Amino acid sequence: MEPEKVKHLFSHWLEHSREHTAKYEEWAEKLEEEKPEVAKLLREAVEKFREGEKLLEEALKMV
Protein backbone atom coordinates (compact mmCIF):
# COMPACT_ATOMS: atom_id res chain seq x y z
CA MET A 1 0.00 0.00 0.00
CA GLU A 2 1.22 3.49 -0.78
CA PRO A 3 2.67 5.32 2.25
CA GLU A 4 0.82 8.55 1.43
CA LYS A 5 -2.50 6.73 1.34
CA VAL A 6 -1.77 5.08 4.69
CA LYS A 7 -0.71 8.43 6.20
CA HIS A 8 -3.91 10.04 4.98
CA LEU A 9 -6.00 7.20 6.42
CA PHE A 10 -4.25 7.28 9.81
CA SER A 11 -4.54 11.07 9.97
CA HIS A 12 -8.25 10.80 9.24
CA TRP A 13 -8.74 8.17 11.94
CA LEU A 14 -6.82 10.29 14.42
CA GLU A 15 -8.84 13.41 13.71
CA HIS A 16 -12.10 11.48 13.89
CA SER A 17 -11.12 9.88 17.19
CA ARG A 18 -10.16 13.23 18.71
CA GLU A 19 -13.54 14.69 17.75
CA HIS A 20 -15.35 11.82 19.44
CA THR A 21 -13.10 11.94 22.49
CA ALA A 22 -13.89 15.65 22.94
CA LYS A 23 -17.62 14.85 22.82
CA TYR A 24 -17.25 12.11 25.43
CA GLU A 25 -15.47 14.57 27.70
CA GLU A 26 -18.16 17.18 27.10
CA TRP A 27 -20.88 14.71 28.01
CA ALA A 28 -19.03 13.58 31.11
CA GLU A 29 -19.17 17.18 32.35
CA LYS A 30 -22.88 17.47 31.54
CA LEU A 31 -23.69 14.25 33.39
CA GLU A 32 -21.48 14.88 36.43
CA GLU A 33 -24.23 16.07 38.80
CA GLU A 34 -27.06 13.73 37.83
CA LYS A 35 -25.08 10.63 36.91
CA PRO A 36 -21.59 10.81 38.46
CA GLU A 37 -21.00 7.08 37.94
CA VAL A 38 -21.68 7.47 34.21
CA ALA A 39 -19.48 10.57 34.02
CA LYS A 40 -16.67 8.62 35.70
CA LEU A 41 -16.94 5.83 33.13
CA LEU A 42 -16.94 8.33 30.28
CA ARG A 43 -13.77 9.91 31.67
CA GLU A 44 -12.16 6.49 31.88
CA ALA A 45 -13.14 5.90 28.26
CA VAL A 46 -11.59 9.26 27.34
CA GLU A 47 -8.31 8.15 28.90
CA LYS A 48 -8.38 4.90 26.90
CA PHE A 49 -9.21 6.68 23.66
CA ARG A 50 -6.33 9.11 24.24
CA GLU A 51 -4.01 6.14 24.75
CA GLY A 52 -5.22 4.77 21.42
CA GLU A 53 -4.68 8.14 19.78
CA LYS A 54 -1.09 8.17 21.00
CA LEU A 55 -0.57 4.75 19.42
CA LEU A 56 -2.06 5.99 16.15
CA GLU A 57 0.31 8.97 16.27
CA GLU A 58 3.27 6.61 16.71
CA ALA A 59 2.09 4.43 13.85
CA LEU A 60 1.64 7.49 11.65
CA LYS A 61 5.24 8.54 12.31
CA MET A 62 6.46 5.09 11.29
CA VAL A 63 4.71 4.98 7.92
Legacy VTK file of the C-alpha trace (Angstrom):
# vtk DataFile Version 3.0
C-alpha trace
ASCII
DATASET POLYDATA
POINTS 63 float
0.000 0.000 0.000
1.216 3.494 -0.783
2.674 5.321 2.248
0.819 8.554 1.428
-2.505 6.728 1.335
-1.766 5.083 4.691
-0.712 8.429 6.204
-3.914 10.036 4.977
-5.996 7.196 6.421
-4.246 7.278 9.814
-4.545 11.070 9.968
-8.253 10.803 9.242
-8.744 8.166 11.938
-6.824 10.285 14.424
-8.840 13.409 13.709
-12.096 11.476 13.887
-11.121 9.875 17.188
-10.159 13.231 18.714
-13.540 14.687 17.749
-15.351 11.816 19.444
-13.103 11.944 22.487
-13.886 15.647 22.937
-17.620 14.845 22.817
-17.255 12.110 25.434
-15.469 14.570 27.696
-18.158 17.181 27.102
-20.882 14.714 28.015
-19.026 13.580 31.115
-19.167 17.177 32.345
-22.882 17.465 31.538
-23.686 14.247 33.394
-21.480 14.875 36.433
-24.226 16.066 38.801
-27.055 13.732 37.828
-25.077 10.631 36.913
-21.592 10.810 38.457
-20.999 7.077 37.936
-21.681 7.470 34.205
-19.480 10.575 34.023
-16.671 8.624 35.697
-16.942 5.835 33.128
-16.939 8.334 30.280
-13.775 9.912 31.675
-12.163 6.485 31.885
-13.145 5.897 28.258
-11.585 9.262 27.343
-8.306 8.147 28.903
-8.377 4.902 26.902
-9.212 6.684 23.655
-6.334 9.110 24.237
-4.008 6.141 24.747
-5.216 4.767 21.422
-4.678 8.144 19.780
-1.086 8.170 20.996
-0.569 4.753 19.420
-2.061 5.992 16.149
0.307 8.974 16.265
3.271 6.613 16.714
2.089 4.427 13.854
1.644 7.485 11.648
5.238 8.542 12.309
6.458 5.091 11.294
4.715 4.984 7.923
LINES 1 64
63 0 1 2 3 4 5 6 7 8 9 10 11 12 13 14 15 16 17 18 19 20 21 22 23 24 25 26 27 28 29 30 31 32 33 34 35 36 37 38 39 40 41 42 43 44 45 46 47 48 49 50 51 52 53 54 55 56 57 58 59 60 61 62
